[in-house]
């Protein structure tokens, strides 16, 4: 018997693209349902927090408040779309629809299937950012052309959250227990990662924790550097952190899924 | 085995599958030849599905050797799976798609070019008589229709080996007969078929050769007719159980088996047995019927309920 370790590099073939393609086809088939949420989400955040709180806050560190939160809206959307796709979405396909079982009866391997799902989660993040960018641009709260780099960044950030999500999907005993990471990880992250107020307002210990452990912190920071724009050398540090964490979680996710599904 | 003999599609030697301490498949050996319909029979938990999953390259074996098309599933899963058609026990059609798109999407997993996949999907819908349901989503299909679509899906790649795990489970007689008829057609075209079932009639109809499994082991192997002849005999005489009959049969040294309130006598010549019964035992109800695979099955695997 072959032993699979959590850290072994999975063998993924180009067939992963077929799983990605399947999900893409389904997404565009129901495009009206899928394109609406990010559009509405952008408006809601801009009005409620931007215009609402923004009336009192005016500016942060010399930046208009709406411009300060615009990149956070993008980053949170990247996080949510990839995370929820690869938790609830993937779990439904795996457990209720038995789609993974059907797929691995073909030349696709389980590694291809999970890689395809993760790639799709990241693609969903990209699509959401593409939909939100024109809205934010219309309100004049982001700058071009640097903000266009939010698109490739959405893919990288999407991969990271898809990989993290897939780890939870691989170990969750039921669909209900997926609520734990959603409320204990995703919601706090959306609030405390330098999204709607600067990280520096937090006690110093929490700042370190946020920087060390909260993936969204790095994604928000990079997004902000692109949309303001205010690029500094720090961008490389954030990028390196994201790439490292993405690689770790994607590899572990595939190995965990293999352990769960191949018995 | 002569050099010119029909090639082996599956060769399994001492195949074993363990889940922790539980032995699901206990060192079984068998071969399936090209063009053959080979059956795995057995009660629930006999190890049939585990064996199917190992052959289908979705579950690694614990030990033993296995060759499918001459290749090892551990090393060449994709190459083997490219030539397999699988009907799983659990219907796992894609509910996000219509009937046609289920076949079309599945074709893509086999690298079948779109134009060929399109034509093939149309043909297969016709083959399983679902052409009118082409654009219907999966949830609107009946159980029988879903099962037929799963069969069609297993054929998108023109497989060299068809693996069917309980192909007609839970179907009404009409749907079951349609699937049998289609499988017969595929068999006539020279396809190799491996199937599991616990419908004995299904096995007797479809299989050229079969094995009966219990507790992970193969108990017997042979053609349905030979197994019946060898293990039960030609016919079964059933008599209502009375003290008189039991006593009388024992006296005449006729072997019998008591099942509930009937006495079964397996025999090569029912006329003689019936005559003896009427002459000496004053039986109440007597019924003579040909022996079936079911009799072999129950004889070998026991009558106790399997969980």
Interface residues (C-beta under 8 A of the other chain):
Chain A: X1 X2 X13 X15 X18 X21 X22 X25 X26 X29 X97 X98 X99 X101 X102 X103 X104 X105 X106 X107 X108 X109 X262 X263
Chain B: X19 X56 X58 X59 X60 X62 X63 X74 X77 X78 X79 X81 X82 X84 X86 X88 X90 X92 X93 X94 X95 X96 X97 X105 X106 X108 X109 X110 X111 X157
